[in-house]
Amino acid sequence: MKQLIACCGLDCESCDARIATVTNDNELREKTAQKWSELNNTEITAEHINCMGCRFDGAKTVFCSNLCEIRKCVDEKGFNTCGDCKELNNCQIVGAIFQHNPSAKENLLS
């Protein structure tokens, strides 16, 4: 498994929030905030777009640090990712990620 894979299998290396954080790209932060606001039907500002990845030291988005049920579950079970869990194939929580990002499951299994 690649090092920069989130608990759910999303690839942090290709995440606009992480890219904007690493490169300090305020224009990308603005674009990402607008896109995520529309996707999540809530206000997200450029100031919210700072993240090094949910499994890594450093900044995290508010969602990743406080609201993500997947990350909470992984932490409670003492796993690195959902890929360590025997319930992976039947989990409704992470299954929602797989519906929209099939490569996330592949990342967890590789």
Secondary structure, DSSP 8 states (H G I E B T S, - for coil): --TTB-TTS-BGGG-HHHHHHHHT-HHHHHHHHHHHHHHHTS---GGG---S-TTSSS---HIIIII-HHHHHHHHHT-SSGGG-TTGGG-HHHHHHHHH-HHHHHHHH-
